[in-house]
């Protein structure tokens, strides 16, 4: 957002004690174990020599002690990663001191399921409709195909102005389990090291009736008082898993390849009551723009998002499909956004094009066979504008000229559920094999079937292991019960027993 201050990069480690969870801050991962233990002392009152700190690997779940070695070791050499959780073992007289209570603030009444969120610059779609009426998505094909010499005013394409879309169709992207995000981020390391990106599809459910805008700013970009209803119903996309289809990492983005499992994955997700709700991107953080324009979403990525939103649009052309992005850096914080309705229309009608030398900009183009005089006029900030587009002075650009894409982006809140919800397990590999399936069953052999199969990646991969038509039907039945979090009926358990014996998976 314009005016956001740049924070110093920090390396954050979480510490869990009997008194709760707190965060330890370091300038970077070159801090030593001694620095960490001294911070633990400040928080808990326990001397470093009495500290027993245990680190749990988020993937393998193996626990090991880190406080019994050389205190001069760097955190990065232990190794420890940003966001890792440490457990302080207490017993006898070794007890953490209570965490000082914070001053109580007046609580705002929330509906069940609402999360604590930060304000943003957009209102809910329902609030916009109530204040200004139902919006329409422009159709540029009519004006581009009009070759008449004499034309009415209404036959010309509507102009495009640098102006934020004041509403959004999805207000919050909420992750039911933070491990889903962490696993995708770890899977993206090979691409991030090459300064490329990795993409995936968010699967989840939409929840209506939320209110994310109670404490929003009360003025618009011109410091005028806003006149819409902040209590109008909003929409939250609850994310339960990230599907990582075949893909190719290319410059300034990534692209999906042909996926032979696409229909099977959609069928399994639908049986579990899930649907595609967004695009997931992980990439390296780029340097800031000197004029204040955004440098997190490339023009190529915005085009791909706009196309995907059109795929998952309703009969009116509106889409709740959104996007979440993780940028690799010292301080990692996911951000959410969507392509505006005008952006969807421009991409749908073939009016947008990328510029290789300017990855964070786009340009207009006249579609093949279209009438150039039917192109809409674009008005963007003047070249010497260093306000990031917040100033109102605009200039008209020609077809083919580059322009910043900030005004085509709608910001969406990203949050995490206060309690872990969704699938019980988040440890099956994204592209797991039959051997991984066997290992997963062995690792959870003492659990009931409905608990063993409660893993998103395992669920969407089941059609690769269940080959025959009857086995596919059994896989869909499994997905249904997993989605409902209900126990498997006796007949399904017996068929699974026979399946495991037949394929020697026990």
Order of alpha helices (4+ residues) and beta strands (2+ residues): beta-beta-alpha-beta-beta-beta-beta-alpha-alpha-beta-beta-beta-alpha-alpha-beta-beta-beta-beta-alpha-beta-alpha-beta-beta-alpha-beta-beta-beta-beta-beta-beta-alpha-alpha-alpha-alpha-alpha
